[in-house]
Amino acid sequence: MAEPDAPFLATLPDGERALLRPAPAPTHAGAMKAVLTDQRFSDAGWIFERKLDGVRCIAVRDGGAVTLLSRNDLSFNARYPEIAAALEAQPQRRFAVDGEIVAFDGAQTSFAKLAQRGRTHVPVFFYIFDVLWLDGQDVRALPLRSRKRLLRSALDFDDTSLRFSTHRNGDGEAFFAEACRKGWEGLVAKRADSRYVQTRSRDWLKLKCEQGQELVIGGYTAPKGSRAELGALLLGYYDDSLLRYAGKVGTGFDDATLQTLGRRLRDLRQDEPPFADPASIRERTATWVRPELVAQVVFSEWTTAGRLRHPRFLGLRDDKSARDVGREAPTHGA
């Protein structure tokens, strides 16, 4: 049962209060993940949220300082101190919430813009869409709609850097068409009565307007003309323990990004290709690297040969291990 000093939990119906479990504050992210789907559907039992192009963050506060965790448990506190400060200013002192830290390029959230953070001032915002722990209680077994109501009640969203992630009920097809017209990345569909689980689940589905995913950098080609450092990145994904070649990306770089990539890739150089299928890579100027860096890439489609068509580099990710990068294939049916 909820503690006597947990007013938000005390408003829950008895049946839902029975789902609460006393628990210490989380120490690991344990983020719930969505499954990519090619289905577009409407259903009164689902809610639909805007898919944001940023970095996932679990924020935990247990009475004092806030800990910002990436999905692979790296600390984001030094990178986004203004988000931690905004959460530490909250009257609510014990919570763990899930959301996405984003930067905007005009009206669009942009991972490429967020990736510039560190070399230039980029304002960021934390869109919060779920609550996992509140006032000493694990609330993940509650239905999603109930967690959303708790989240709205527990936190103050007047701070401009903290935003409640709104949703639309039921009408997913019209909302998806609207999202694509507006240039959004897509939607996330969530089963309205689903509990929060620490794994990938078909209770959350990604509906993308344009294809994109993380890919592992296994090499690079020499620059041509006036370009410095590199020409294109050679990319792959893991299929079991084998790194499969997915093609190359040579667009999306500015001069500062090329300099940063060049420095990091030089430290990772190795003699042998890391790919399981090197004979299929016909790049005479290739330099091979240890497959440790993860790139975020958008593209139009996969070819029948398993290569990226019209890819564009957005930035590096350090919130996902290279070994966890596989090819995302949409499932059929919701």
Residue, then its C-alpha position, 0 to 999 in steps of 0.5 A: m500500500a502507498e505510504p501515508d505521505a504519498p498523496f498522489l498514490a492515495t488517489l488511486p482506486d483500491g484495485e490499483r493501489a494493490l498493484l503498488r510495491p514498496a521499493p528503493a529508488p532505481t539504480h539502473a535505467g531498465a528502460m522499456k523499449a518499443v518494437l518497430t512496426d509497419q502497421r498504421f492503425s486506430d484503436a481505442g485501447w491505445i494511445f499515440e505519442r510523438k516520436l522524438d528524435g533525441v536521447r532516452c533518459i531515466a531521471v531518478r531523485d531520492g530526496g536530494a540530487v537527481t541522477l540522469l541515466s542513459r538507456n545503458d546506464l551512463s550518467f547524463n548529469a555533466r552533459y545536461p546539468e540544466i535538466a538535472a537542476a530543473l528536476e532538483a527544483q521540483p517540490q516532489r523529492r522522490f521519483a523516477v521518470d522516463g523521457e527523451i532529451v531533445a534539441f530543436d532545429g526549427a519546429q523539429t526535434s533533431f538528433a543532429k542538433l543535439a549532437q552539436r552539444g559540447r562544441t556550441h550552445v544548444p538549448v535542450f528540453f526533457y519530454i517526460f512520458d512515464v513514471l516508474w517509481l514515486d514516493g517509495q513505491d514501484v508504480r510500473a505495474l499500474p496501467l499506463r493511463s494511471r501512470k500518466r495521471l500520476l506523472r501529471s500530478a506529481l511533477d510541475f511542468d511550468d519550467t520551460s525545460l521540462r515538458f509533459s509528453t502529450h498523447r492522442n487517444g485511439d485515432g492513430e491513422a489520422f495522427f500518423a498522417e499528420a505527423c508525417r505532414k509536419g515532418w516528425e520522425g513518427l509516432v509511438a503507439k502504446r497499449a493504454d492498459s500496459r504495465y512498464v517492463q524492463t525489456r522490448s515489448r509489443d505493448w509499445l510500437k514505433l511507427k516511423c515516417e522515415q527509416g533510421q537506426e543506429l549502425v556500427i562504424g567499422g571503417y572509413t574511406a579516404p577524403k576526396g577534394s577539399r574534404a578533410e579526415l574521411g570520405a565516408l563511414l563504412l557501417g554495419y550491424y550485428d547478426d548474432s556475433l557477426l558484424r554484417y556490412a550495411g553500406k557507407v554514408g558520406t553525407g551529413f557531416d560538417d567540418a567540426t564533425l569531420q574533425t571529431l570523427g577523424r580524431r576518434l577513428r584514428d585511435l581505433r584503427q586496426d589492420e583487419p576488417p571487422f566485418a564478417d563479409p569483407a569481400s563484399i566491400r569494394e572500397r580501395t581506400a578503406t581504413w578499418v577500425r575497431p567496431e566501437l562507435v555507433a552512428q545514428v543514420v537516416f535512409s530511404e530504405w534497405t536494398t534487396a542486397g541489404r544495403l542502405r539507400h540514400p543514407r545521411f549521418l546524424g551524429l554519434r551515439d554513446d548511449k547504446s553499446a555497439r554489440d547491441v546494434g542489430r538490423e531493425a526490421p518492422t513487424h507485421g500487425a499490431 
